[in-house]
Amino acid sequence: MSALTATRADLSVLGADVTVKLADGTHVPYANFDYAATAPCASAAARAVNEILPHYASVHRGAGQLSQLCTKRYEEARETLREFVGCRPDDNLIFTRNTTDALNLLAHAVPAGTTVLAFAAEHHANLLPWKRTVRLPSPSSPSGAVTAVHSALRELRRTEADSPLLLSVTGASNVTGELWPIRELAAAAHLYGARICVDAAQLAPHRAVDIAELGVDYLVLSGHKLYAPFGAGVLAGRADWLDAAEPYLVGGGATAHVGDATHDVRWAAGAARHEAGTPNLLGAVSLAAVCTELALADRAEVEAEEEALTARLRSGLAAIDGVHDLNLFGPEHPRIGVVAFVVDGVPSSRVAARLATEFGIGVRDGLFCAHPLTRRLLGARAGRSAVGACSDAPRGVAHCGDENIPDVTAVRASLGLGSTIEQVDRLIYAVRSIA
């Protein structure tokens, strides 16, 4: 078996042979088109968990052999992730629960008075945590995004000459899949002495990421989107802000010294400062296992396969009367395997429900926790699309977390390592049957 073949086997996803029951009582293989929300578990992640479970013990807290082994595996996982995201020697890499947790940690750690720039096109996780925000309108082109950053930062430097500035931007849209011009945005930010954080939750599962090569200051990602659904995420980047901030969580492991007096506390430096409590060993080792296999794989080949499947899906949907996909930068702009679309005259909730119950296809419908962007993209179609809703919501209401947002909604189909031509053709056929 070649190294590439072995690697691709380790990157196969669990559940590929799962069948689901349809409304007519028959069973069919499940077609998963919801990778953008949570990817299935990769074989490498499952194997890593199964290997460590018999030896599971405390991390950074025990003198016994198993505790020492688990501590070693946890820190090895950190080093693997550092290599995977291209950390510089003096960068910190902190394990978090997910991307949302990582962005909230960074929002907690930025110096007082920091102004954060974020586009309205962001996922809520990159809109809501920041305390002092300048929200830029969703751009219509990559060059428009860069121009907007230049203009905003130039004005901020005129009025707030010495204040810390941070631009926080997605690497790939969770609604449209479109890739954002990260290198150009990083250069624009640094021209004005600002820092940049990249939300790589959608980017990292589909493209190689490298903090140093991209020229960014911070990067965040989620394990559950990277085929390691065991509750780990990452915040990686410049250590100075993180080491100067009060711990994100306080407790055991985050301290270098605790004295008898109430306020006699000296916090740890480095990642430990923000990793209070017993860490998520399974999340760390499973995520590291997947990242190891992705690093060994021919990423160009993997990307080419996904691009071909995405192009097949988009062209197939475009050939169906009344089906329209959503784009911010235009239909030809490079993207990952995410396609959001509407069907004229059919609520998105009904489309999603019928895809599941009649065809065994799993998609997502709603506003995708990116309400400002999705509403903008749906605006031109609002008069021709009925109000959609998630299947568990009251009629005419779309759920996103705990929010109930009455609005027109869309369907999102997203692809990943387990996606096949047969599944893509099945989805196209199913949408044609519904439209």
Residue, then its C-alpha position, 0 to 999 in steps of 0.5 A: m500500500s502506498a503512503l498516499t493510499a494509506t493516508r487517504a484510508d486514514l482520511s476516510v470518514l466513518g458512517a459512509d455505509v449508514t442507511v436511513k429510513l425514508a417516509d415510504g419505509t425504504h432505506v437508502p444510504y445517507a448522503n451527508f451534505d452538511y460538512a460546513a456545520t459538522a464534519p463526520c469523524a475521520s478514521a484517523a481521529a477515531r483510531a487516535v481516540n481508541e489508542i489513547l483510551p486504555h491509557y487515559a489519565s490526568v494531563h499535567r497533574g500526575a506522577g504516574q506512568l499513564s499521566q505522564l504518557c497522556t501529558k506527553r500526547y497532549e503536548e505532542a498534539r499541540e506541536t502537531l497543530r503548531e506545524f499544521v497552522g504554521c506557527r512562528p517560534d514565539d507564537n502561542l497555540i491554545f486549545t479551546r472548545n471550538t472556533t467560537d470559544a477561540l474568538n471569545l478568548l481573543a476578544h477577552a485578551v485584546p488590549a483595552g481600547t482595541t478597535v476591531l474591524a469586522f465585515a457584516a459578512e462574518h459568521h456570528a462568532n466573528l461579529l458578536p464577541w468584540k467589545r468595540t467594533v467597526r462593522l464594515p459593509s459586506p463587500s461585493s468583490p475581493s478588491g472592494a474588501v481590501t479597499a474598505v479596510h484601507s479606508a477604515l484603518r486610515e480614518l481610525r489612524r487619523t482619529e486614534a493614532d496610537s490605539p490597538l487595531l485588529l481586523s478579524v475576517t473569515g478565510a472562507s465564507n460559511v454561507t457561499g464558500e467563497l475564499w477571501p483575500i487573506r494575504e492582501l487584507a493582512a498587508a493592508a492591516h499591517l500597513y496601518g499597524a493593525r493586526i489581523c485574525v483569520d477565522a479558518a473554521q471553514l478554510a482549514p478543512h479544505r485548504a492548507v493554512d500557514i500563519a507565517e506564510l499568510g502573514v496573519d497574526y492570529l488564526v482560529l479553527s474547530g476540530h469538529k469541522l476538521y473531521a475530529p468531532f471531540g470538542a477541541g478548537v485552536l487559537a494560534g498567534r502572537a503571544d504578547w496580547l495573550d500573555a498580558a491578558e488576565p486568564y480567559l478562565v481561572g482555576g487549576g493549571a492557569t497559575a504559577h503561584v497562589g499565595d495565602a492572601t486573596h489577591d496573591v496570584r501569579w498567572a502562568a505564561g504561555a498556553a497554560r494561562h488560558e487552559a485552566g482545568t483538566p484539558n480535553l485530551l481526546g479532542a487534542v489527540s484526535l485533531a492532531a491525528v487528522c492534521t497529521e494525515l492531511a499534512l501527509a496527503d496530496r492536498a492539491e489532489v484532494e482540493a482538485e477532487e472537491e473542486a470538481l464535485t463542487a463545480r458539478l453540483r453548482s452546474g447541475l443546480a444552475a440547470i434547474d429552473g427556479v434554483h438560484d445559488l448565492n454569491l457575494f463575489g460572483p459565480e466564478h470566484p474560487r470557493i470551497g465546497v459550500v453551495a447555498f441556494v433557494v428554490d423559487g416558490v418552495p420554502s427552504s425548510r420544505v426543501a430540506a425536509r423533503l431532501a431528508t424524508e424522501f431522498g435520505i439527503g442531509v442539508r442545512d436550511g436557515l440563515f447559517c448563523a450569518h444573518p446580515l450576510t444571508r439576508r443581503l444575499l437573499g434580498a434580491r430573491a425575497g419577493r420570489s421565495a417563501v418564508g423558510a424555517c428549520s424543521d423544528a421551528p414554528r412555521g415561518v421562523a428560522h432557528c440559529g442557536d437560541e434565536n428565532i428570526p422570521d425571515v426568508t432563508a436558504v438551503r446549504a449543501s456542503l461537501g467534504l472528504g466523504s462526498t462522491i459523484e453519486q451523492v452529488d448527482r443524487l442531490i441534483y436529481a432530488v432538487r429537480s424533483i422538488a423545484 
